[in-house]
Amino acid sequence: MRIAVIGSGNVGAALGRRWSEAGHDVVFGVRDPSAAKVTKLLERAPGALAAAPATATGDAEVVVLATPWAVSEDVVLGLGDLDGRILVDCTNPVQPDLKGLTVGHTVSAGEMIAGWAAGAKVVKAFNTTGSGNMEEPAYAEGATTMFLCGDDPQANRKVAGLAKDLGFEVVDAGGLHVARLLEPLAMLWINLAYAQGMGPDIAFRLMTR
Ligand SMILES: NC(=O)c1ccc[n+]([C@@H]2O[C@H](COP(=O)([O-])OP(=O)(O)OC[C@H]3O[C@@H](n4cnc5c(N)ncnc54)[C@H](OP(=O)(O)O)[C@@H]3O)[C@@H](O)[C@H]2O)c1
């Protein structure tokens, strides 16, 4: 699948590198494609390319947004026409001190992004766990669960496939409004990992019987 990953920080680099390893066509959308850190990333991501965000989006079937929440509106508006495209929203609208969320209850970052990306099929995913778990989702107890949600079931299935390619187990949690629940779940992970000192080698796993 042709995937544009916008942002090449912790999340974008982990997802894009692993998808390129899995055989997907990955283009990183970055502000400075010639930056040394981008060159270094491309060396570790076989076949991947880098371009300016609006160029990277090109004919990508899936566009993955992995930018800080504060710049995400500008970034999405700068991507141009996303009508009909799958837009995977990895963002969390965290406060700068990581102690809480800046939106919630009546709206979510995922729904706001859907408002900025007219016609895109927004799927909230890859936000409820740390980037280290995107590099390695496996634990002794089993795979990390990747929760996702979105209003287009076919888009959700495609993104579920991309999560499975990385080794996640996937739970489709419902429509995009469920991002109002997945974003606080990310906040719980951040609280446990950092405020409670458990560190980033922790993950949520849904059990059933
Ligand atoms: N870190 C995690 O474990 C984690 C887990 C789940 C979800 N998230 C969420 O995922 C998102 C990304 O997190 P991260 O930790 O990967 O952040 P990060 O390491 O700070 O990386 C952010 C990326 O966004 C790019 N960027 C910043 N401003 C931009 C702009 N105006 N236009 C285009 N690109 C821009 C940065 O580019 P430069 O390199 O040029 O600065 C960088 O590549 C956040 O919303 C975060 O809440 C993070």
The ligand as an SDF file (V2000), in Angstrom:
LIG
                    3D

 48 52  0  0  0  0  0  0  0  0999 V2000
    5.5800    9.7110   21.4110 N   0  0  0  0  0  0  0  0  0  0  0  0
    4.6910    8.7500   21.5600 C   0  0  0  0  0  0  0  0  0  0  0  0
    5.0210    7.6750   22.1230 O   0  0  0  0  0  0  0  0  0  0  0  0
    3.2990    8.9240   21.0320 C   0  0  0  0  0  0  0  0  0  0  0  0
    2.4390    7.8170   21.0610 C   0  0  0  0  0  0  0  0  0  0  0  0
    1.1490    7.9440   20.5130 C   0  0  0  0  0  0  0  0  0  0  0  0
    0.7490    9.1610   19.9600 C   0  0  0  0  0  0  0  0  0  0  0  0
    1.6050   10.2240   19.9900 N   0  0  0  0  0  0  0  0  0  0  0  0
    1.1470   11.4670   19.3450 C   0  0  0  0  0  0  0  0  0  0  0  0
    1.7010   11.4390   18.0160 O   0  0  0  0  0  0  0  0  0  0  0  0
    2.0520   12.7500   17.6000 C   0  0  0  0  0  0  0  0  0  0  0  0
    3.5480   12.7650   17.2740 C   0  0  0  0  0  0  0  0  0  0  0  0
    4.2740   12.4640   18.4540 O   0  0  0  0  0  0  0  0  0  0  0  0
    5.8630   12.2550   18.4020 P   0  0  0  0  0  0  0  0  0  0  0  0
    6.2680   11.8250   19.7470 O   0  0  0  0  0  0  0  0  0  0  0  0
    6.2280   11.4430   17.2050 O   0  0  0  0  0  0  0  0  0  0  0  0
    6.3360   13.7570   18.1730 O   0  0  0  0  0  0  0  0  0  0  0  0
    7.7980   14.2630   17.7790 P   0  0  0  0  0  0  0  0  0  0  0  0
    8.7950   13.1980   18.0410 O   0  0  0  0  0  0  0  0  0  0  0  0
    7.9450   15.5840   18.3890 O   0  0  0  0  0  0  0  0  0  0  0  0
    7.6970   14.4070   16.1770 O   0  0  0  0  0  0  0  0  0  0  0  0
    6.8180   15.3220   15.6010 C   0  0  0  0  0  0  0  0  0  0  0  0
    7.0770   15.3870   14.1110 C   0  0  0  0  0  0  0  0  0  0  0  0
    6.1990   16.3990   13.5780 O   0  0  0  0  0  0  0  0  0  0  0  0
    6.9700   17.2490   12.7380 C   0  0  0  0  0  0  0  0  0  0  0  0
    6.4260   18.5970   12.7180 N   0  0  0  0  0  0  0  0  0  0  0  0
    6.3540   19.4830   13.7320 C   0  0  0  0  0  0  0  0  0  0  0  0
    5.7950   20.6200   13.3160 N   0  0  0  0  0  0  0  0  0  0  0  0
    5.4990   20.4420   12.0120 C   0  0  0  0  0  0  0  0  0  0  0  0
    4.9260   21.2790   11.0170 C   0  0  0  0  0  0  0  0  0  0  0  0
    4.4870   22.5090   11.3020 N   0  0  0  0  0  0  0  0  0  0  0  0
    4.8000   20.7720    9.7480 N   0  0  0  0  0  0  0  0  0  0  0  0
    5.2060   19.5140    9.4570 C   0  0  0  0  0  0  0  0  0  0  0  0
    5.7790   18.6810   10.3700 N   0  0  0  0  0  0  0  0  0  0  0  0
    5.9130   19.1550   11.6220 C   0  0  0  0  0  0  0  0  0  0  0  0
    8.3580   17.2390   13.3340 C   0  0  0  0  0  0  0  0  0  0  0  0
    9.2480   17.6200   12.3240 O   0  0  0  0  0  0  0  0  0  0  0  0
   10.7490   18.1030   12.6420 P   0  0  0  0  0  0  0  0  0  0  0  0
   11.4950   16.8180   12.8730 O   0  0  0  0  0  0  0  0  0  0  0  0
   11.1200   18.8300   11.4200 O   0  0  0  0  0  0  0  0  0  0  0  0
   10.6750   18.9650   13.8770 O   0  0  0  0  0  0  0  0  0  0  0  0
    8.4960   15.7910   13.7350 C   0  0  0  0  0  0  0  0  0  0  0  0
    8.9130   14.9890   12.6490 O   0  0  0  0  0  0  0  0  0  0  0  0
    1.6700   13.6840   18.7460 C   0  0  0  0  0  0  0  0  0  0  0  0
    0.4110   14.2300   18.4740 O   0  0  0  0  0  0  0  0  0  0  0  0
    1.6400   12.7630   19.9640 C   0  0  0  0  0  0  0  0  0  0  0  0
    0.7450   13.2260   20.9580 O   0  0  0  0  0  0  0  0  0  0  0  0
    2.8640   10.1320   20.5010 C   0  0  0  0  0  0  0  0  0  0  0  0
  1  2  1  0
  2  3  2  0
  2  4  1  0
  4  5  1  0
  4 48  2  0
  5  6  2  0
  6  7  1  0
  7  8  2  0
  8  9  1  0
  8 48  1  0
  9 10  1  0
  9 46  1  0
 10 11  1  0
 11 12  1  0
 11 44  1  0
 12 13  1  0
 13 14  1  0
 14 15  2  0
 14 16  1  0
 14 17  1  0
 17 18  1  0
 18 19  2  0
 18 20  1  0
 18 21  1  0
 21 22  1  0
 22 23  1  0
 23 24  1  0
 23 42  1  0
 24 25  1  0
 25 26  1  0
 25 36  1  0
 26 27  1  0
 26 35  1  0
 27 28  2  0
 28 29  1  0
 29 30  1  0
 29 35  2  0
 30 31  1  0
 30 32  2  0
 32 33  1  0
 33 34  2  0
 34 35  1  0
 36 37  1  0
 36 42  1  0
 37 38  1  0
 38 39  2  0
 38 40  1  0
 38 41  1  0
 42 43  1  0
 44 45  1  0
 44 46  1  0
 46 47  1  0
M  CHG  2   8   1  16  -1
M  END
$$$$
